Amino acid sequence: MITTIQPKQADSAQIRPIMPTGVDCGAGLTKVCMDSGERQMRIRTSSKVLELKAPLLEDLTSKEGGHFFYRSGDRTDLIDREFLTGELAAWKAPTTHVKLSDDPALKAEYVLHTLFGALSTLPHRQEWHLFLVISTHSRKLFNDRLKELTNGSHIVSLGGKNKPQTRVNITVGSVAPEGAGSYTYAKRLNLIDSSAHAIAFDFGTSTVIPQVFSPGGKLIYHQPLETGGCIDLLEAIASDAELIRFLGTGKAGSIELVRKGIESGQFNYGTRDFNLRPIYARLIKTWLADRLRLGLKATEEWRDAAQSFVAWGGGTEMSGISRMLSTQKITTVPDGCWANAIGLQTIASALLARRI
């Protein structure tokens, strides 16, 4: 359902250009979108971090998880420290890793970690020059902190302590409000009329966020619903009586296996002979209806003035969601999981072009 595009070419000795990069550090998933000039690179990892206090028994690798050792640089607090990110953090310490969904402030504290983790899934380069646009749910609170913790030159070993060192030079061009990238992307696809108000619904891992944009695209309303995002649905499926009976342990199933089954479109529960589709079909309508009802109520005062009604976020890519939203005249933005990161990369390209 989601394709991660990664380069295959080996590193070369040539001078690397500055790469405009969008970073969507979400509560559930971190998405990085980079423009290499030749192609667009997309890297997705879970927003999870674990500091290693002892060497790994064996090297761990995953397209959705990273490993890095910080040697020297502007983040002096990280020198000689080693981390796993994404799927690797969850593999190593299933219950004790840091989840960015636990506290909104963690996104600022760990965005550099998740970025290094993403870079470690790519072929080795001696040097990266990145010009970032990063989104945050509260620019007022975290603008300065994000820049302070991310800007600068960093010498790291991507892939682990014994790997060759890489210099990562980072300039944070802008910290954008949550949804700015998705708005830019949807506008580019002609799904938003920027001359009028636009109402959007962001279906994320831990939250569903109604958003309202003024004519011209300024964010004027952004408030997560009290109900949770896709994680609520995954937990409901994992704890469904039918699955528990099949597993025979008296315990809920694995949320991660449920997620992978849904994302694959096959709905298989891991390697077990159990299909989740009937449970999903039974629960998805209520899950969406509850959130849509609350979202429409929250944005009611702008509804008559709005010309565009859209939805984005990874949740919009789940089976049946786009069709159900269309019955309410809400358009699903293609590549919903990537929409914000792609738009942020577009903003980064435009800002960088003005500086050159």
DOMIPA-248951 format. One record per residue (C-alpha): residue in one letter; y, x, z. Coordinates in pm, 1 decimal, decimal comma. Example, Ala and Ser with C-alpha at 12.3 -4.5 7.8 and 13.67 -1.06 7.14 Angstrom:
resn v u w
A -450,0 1230,0 780,0
S -106,0 1367,0 714,0
# end
This chain:
resn v u w
M 0,0 0,0 0,0
I 233,2 290,9 76,2
T 232,2 600,2 -141,4
T 349,8 929,8 -1,5
I 461,1 1163,7 -278,2
Q 429,3 1532,9 -205,9
P 481,4 1836,3 -427,5
K 192,8 2054,5 -543,6
Q 375,9 2361,7 -668,2
A 366,9 2682,7 -467,5
D 678,0 2843,1 -323,4
S 878,1 3083,6 -536,7
A 1122,8 3358,5 -456,1
Q 1414,6 3189,9 -626,8
I 1718,6 3071,9 -431,6
R 1663,6 2717,0 -322,9
P 1941,8 2463,9 -382,0
I 2071,4 2237,4 -107,6
M 1849,8 1928,8 -96,0
P 2008,1 1590,6 -14,1
T 1772,8 1425,6 232,3
G 1749,9 1085,9 395,4
V 1589,7 1066,8 739,7
D 1486,0 728,8 877,2
C 1361,6 808,2 1226,0
G 1218,1 471,8 1322,8
A 1059,0 367,5 1648,3
G 718,8 348,6 1482,9
L 742,2 563,9 1171,1
T 962,9 849,8 1055,3
K 1032,1 851,6 682,2
V 1188,0 1149,2 505,9
C 1308,8 1121,8 146,2
M 1413,9 1443,8 -29,3
D 1566,2 1505,7 -371,4
S 1434,0 1834,2 -510,1
G 1607,0 1788,7 -844,9
E 1275,4 1760,4 -1025,6
R 1125,5 1476,8 -829,0
Q 1168,3 1272,0 -518,3
M 953,3 1373,2 -222,9
R 856,4 1121,6 44,5
I 692,4 1213,0 372,6
R 584,9 961,2 634,1
T 462,3 1036,4 984,9
S 426,1 834,1 1302,8
S 720,6 877,1 1540,6
K 514,2 1062,0 1798,1
V 556,7 1406,9 1951,5
L 343,2 1624,9 2177,9
E 426,9 1967,9 2316,2
L 127,5 2202,3 2317,8
K 78,1 2391,6 2642,0
A -239,6 2569,0 2527,5
P -373,5 2681,7 2187,3
L -565,1 2429,2 1979,0
L -939,9 2480,4 1958,1
E -909,6 2439,1 1580,1
D -620,8 2380,0 1340,2
L -542,3 2014,0 1278,9
T -405,1 1887,6 948,8
S -299,3 1546,8 822,8
K -66,3 1407,8 556,9
E 83,4 1192,7 832,8
G 113,6 1450,8 1107,5
G 265,8 1793,7 1156,5
H 249,3 2110,4 1364,6
F 523,4 2368,7 1420,0
F 621,4 2661,4 1640,9
Y 993,2 2723,8 1702,2
R 1066,0 3097,2 1690,3
S 1444,0 3127,1 1707,8
G 1761,9 2952,0 1605,6
D 2039,2 2725,6 1721,3
R 1806,8 2510,1 1932,4
T 1765,6 2774,7 2202,1
D 1589,3 2522,7 2426,0
L 1298,7 2509,8 2178,5
I 1239,2 2885,2 2141,4
D 871,2 2982,2 2186,6
R 761,7 2618,8 2212,3
E 497,4 2452,2 1995,9
F 461,3 2086,3 1898,1
L 240,3 1838,2 1720,2
T 394,4 1532,5 1557,7
G 277,7 1205,6 1409,3
E -91,8 1145,4 1371,5
L -178,7 1490,1 1508,8
A -0,3 1417,1 1837,7
A -199,3 1093,8 1871,6
W -526,9 1271,2 1789,8
K -472,1 1542,6 2049,3
A -336,5 1327,4 2332,0
P -396,5 957,3 2260,8
T -230,6 830,6 2578,8
T 13,3 1102,9 2686,1
H 211,2 1188,7 2371,0
V 577,7 1088,7 2347,7
K 633,3 767,3 2149,2
L 987,0 725,8 2018,3
S 941,4 350,7 2059,2
D 947,9 399,0 2438,9
D 1325,1 456,1 2452,9
P 1595,1 434,5 2181,7
A 1751,7 759,5 2308,9
L 1436,0 949,3 2214,1
K 1522,8 920,8 1844,2
A 1818,9 1153,6 1894,1
E 1623,2 1389,3 2118,0
Y 1327,9 1428,1 1882,5
V 1458,2 1374,9 1527,8
L 1447,6 1752,8 1464,2
H 1086,5 1766,4 1585,3
T 980,0 1487,1 1353,0
L 1162,8 1652,8 1062,3
F 984,4 1985,6 1119,9
G 657,4 1796,1 1147,3
A 724,8 1632,8 810,6
L 811,0 1967,4 647,7
S 488,4 2119,1 780,4
T 286,2 1880,3 561,6
L 441,9 2036,7 247,8
P 355,6 2365,3 70,7
H 507,1 2671,7 238,4
R 860,2 2778,2 154,7
Q 1043,9 3077,6 291,7
E 1361,6 2876,2 323,2
W 1486,3 2518,6 319,4
H 1849,5 2410,6 279,2
L 1879,9 2046,3 379,4
F 2182,2 1817,1 373,2
L 2089,4 1518,4 587,8
V 2201,6 1163,2 627,9
I 2029,5 1017,0 934,1
S 2032,8 655,2 1045,0
T 2068,1 538,1 1403,1
H 2085,6 198,0 1568,7
S 2396,9 307,0 1759,2
R 2623,4 552,9 1581,0
K 2877,4 526,8 1861,5
L 2625,4 642,4 2121,6
F 2425,5 898,9 1927,0
N 2644,5 1039,8 1646,1
D 2752,1 1353,5 1830,8
R 2416,4 1405,3 2001,4
L 2220,8 1380,6 1676,0
K 2442,5 1638,1 1508,4
E 2436,4 1870,7 1809,4
L 2055,4 1871,2 1825,5
T 1990,8 1894,0 1451,4
N 2261,4 2103,5 1282,0
G 2217,0 2475,7 1236,7
S 1971,1 2741,9 1131,9
H 1617,2 2732,7 1266,5
I 1333,7 2985,6 1228,8
V 999,9 2807,8 1260,8
S 636,3 2852,4 1171,1
L 533,4 2530,9 1001,5
G 166,5 2460,9 1059,1
G 133,5 2654,6 1382,0
K 221,1 2973,6 1567,5
N 16,0 3199,9 1339,4
K 164,7 3070,6 1014,1
P 439,3 3252,1 815,8
Q 791,6 3188,6 933,2
T 1035,4 2961,1 752,1
R 1411,9 2937,2 784,0
V 1536,8 2578,5 786,3
N 1912,2 2546,3 738,3
I 2037,2 2198,1 821,4
T 2372,6 2029,5 776,5
V 2403,6 1670,5 896,6
G 2642,9 1519,2 645,8
S 2657,0 1179,7 812,7
V 2498,1 961,2 1076,5
A 2469,1 615,6 922,2
P 2424,1 282,3 1100,5
E 2077,9 128,4 1090,1
G 2029,5 -58,9 765,3
A 2298,1 125,4 567,0
G 2034,8 299,4 357,8
S 1842,2 -19,8 291,2
Y 2164,7 -196,7 189,5
T 2248,0 86,4 -52,1
Y 1899,8 75,1 -201,7
A 1899,0 -305,6 -237,3
K 2244,6 -296,4 -394,6
R 2125,2 -38,2 -646,6
L 1844,1 -277,0 -740,9
N 2099,6 -559,0 -784,6
L 1943,5 -757,5 -499,9
I 2269,9 -773,5 -304,9
D 2607,0 -907,4 -413,9
S 2846,0 -670,1 -239,0
S 3143,6 -902,0 -295,9
A 3016,9 -1141,1 -28,2
H 2835,7 -1141,3 305,2
A 2470,2 -1037,7 301,0
I 2205,0 -1129,8 557,7
A 1902,9 -903,0 599,6
F 1593,0 -903,5 815,6
D 1438,3 -568,3 901,9
F 1068,6 -605,4 986,3
G 982,5 -281,6 1165,7
T 696,2 -155,3 1377,6
S 842,0 -235,4 1718,1
T 1134,7 -462,2 1630,9
V 1256,4 -733,2 1395,7
I 1630,7 -695,0 1345,1
P 1858,3 -953,9 1182,9
Q 2153,3 -778,6 1020,4
V 2473,9 -909,0 863,8
F 2689,4 -706,7 624,4
S 3048,8 -791,5 536,8
P 3176,9 -802,5 179,1
G 3180,9 -436,4 83,2
G 2873,0 -353,2 290,8
K 2997,9 -285,3 643,8
L 2749,9 -374,4 918,4
I 2898,4 -647,6 1138,1
Y 2590,2 -780,1 1320,5
H 2278,0 -594,7 1434,0
Q 2068,9 -727,3 1720,3
P 1691,3 -686,8 1762,8
L 1505,8 -1007,0 1844,6
E 1349,5 -1042,8 2186,2
T 1009,9 -1072,4 2018,2
G 855,5 -752,5 1887,2
G 781,5 -637,0 1535,5
C 455,4 -562,0 1356,2
I 306,9 -410,6 1670,6
D 281,7 -760,1 1821,5
L 69,5 -875,4 1528,8
L -149,1 -563,6 1539,0
E -207,3 -608,6 1912,2
A -291,7 -976,5 1866,0
I -549,9 -892,1 1600,5
A -694,1 -604,2 1803,9
S -736,1 -828,7 2108,0
D -866,4 -1131,2 1917,1
A -1182,7 -1277,0 2071,5
E -1370,1 -1260,5 1741,0
L -1319,8 -883,4 1708,8
I -1392,9 -822,0 2077,5
R -1720,9 -1011,7 2046,1
F -1819,3 -803,2 1745,1
L -1739,1 -474,1 1918,2
G -1943,2 -578,3 2220,1
T -1751,9 -362,0 2466,9
G -1540,0 -631,3 2626,1
K -1230,3 -432,6 2526,1
A -969,0 -479,9 2255,4
G -1009,0 -296,5 1929,7
S -804,9 -2,5 1805,2
I -451,7 -91,5 1695,7
E -450,4 211,8 1466,1
L -768,4 98,8 1286,8
V -621,8 -249,7 1251,7
R -303,8 -102,6 1099,8
K -497,4 108,9 851,6
G -714,5 -186,2 754,1
I -409,2 -399,9 677,9
E -226,3 -122,7 493,8
S -527,8 -49,8 274,1
G -533,5 -410,7 159,8
Q -909,1 -418,9 221,6
F -881,1 -532,9 586,6
N -1186,9 -334,5 694,9
Y -1201,1 -230,7 1060,5
G -1263,1 141,9 1030,2
T -1616,2 209,1 906,2
R -1760,1 -91,8 1086,4
D -1899,1 -389,3 897,3
F -1620,3 -618,5 1007,4
N -1340,1 -762,1 795,3
L -1010,1 -848,4 960,5
R -882,5 -1078,1 685,1
P -977,7 -1411,4 851,6
I -808,5 -1311,0 1179,2
Y -503,4 -1182,8 991,1
A -475,9 -1504,2 788,2
R -497,6 -1710,6 1106,6
L -225,9 -1516,5 1293,6
I 22,6 -1400,2 1030,2
K 190,7 -1736,4 963,2
T 275,8 -1800,6 1326,9
W 388,0 -1439,2 1377,8
L 630,2 -1459,7 1085,6
A 747,4 -1816,2 1151,7
D 847,3 -1734,8 1510,8
R 1052,4 -1431,1 1406,4
L 1208,4 -1596,8 1106,7
R 1317,2 -1896,2 1314,5
L 1488,4 -1669,5 1568,6
G 1640,5 -1451,0 1297,9
L 1786,4 -1744,3 1107,7
K 1929,3 -1887,2 1428,9
A 2093,1 -1553,3 1515,0
T 2264,2 -1530,9 1175,2
E 2345,5 -1900,7 1136,8
E 2724,8 -1866,8 1158,2
W 2731,2 -1639,7 849,6
R 2477,9 -1831,9 641,6
D 2724,7 -2044,5 443,9
A 2932,4 -1740,2 345,9
A 2636,1 -1521,9 249,1
Q 2537,6 -1478,1 -114,2
S 2238,9 -1250,2 -51,1
F 1935,7 -1300,0 173,3
V 1697,1 -1005,6 178,0
A 1420,9 -853,1 388,0
W 1306,3 -493,2 418,5
G 1104,4 -271,0 649,7
G 735,1 -185,8 652,3
G 640,7 -532,7 772,3
T 750,1 -685,0 441,3
E 471,1 -493,7 266,3
M 196,8 -674,9 457,5
S -14,6 -915,2 257,3
G 145,3 -1256,7 204,1
I 479,1 -1176,8 370,3
S 683,2 -1160,4 49,8
R 548,9 -1495,5 -68,3
M 616,7 -1663,8 266,4
L 970,5 -1526,0 280,7
S 1039,8 -1648,5 -72,6
T 981,3 -2007,2 41,7
Q 1295,2 -1958,3 256,2
K 1482,2 -1807,8 -41,6
I 1468,4 -1460,0 112,4
T 1409,5 -1177,9 -136,4
T 1181,9 -893,5 -32,5
V 1315,4 -551,0 -129,0
P 1052,6 -339,2 -310,5
D 917,5 -39,3 -117,4
G 1036,0 -203,8 202,8
C 898,1 73,7 423,7
W 1089,8 334,9 225,5
A 1405,8 135,8 147,8
N 1619,7 285,7 424,9
A 1510,6 646,4 366,0
I 1561,5 616,8 -11,2
G 1906,8 467,2 38,7
L 2000,6 736,0 291,6
Q 1897,4 1001,5 39,8
T 2119,6 831,3 -219,5
I 2410,6 844,1 26,4
A 2334,7 1211,3 98,3
S 2342,0 1291,3 -275,1
A 2680,2 1122,5 -314,3
L 2831,1 1297,2 -10,5
L 2697,5 1634,3 -119,6
A 2836,5 1589,8 -471,2
R 3184,7 1539,7 -325,3
R 3157,5 1863,5 -127,4
I 3049,4 2083,6 -416,1
# end
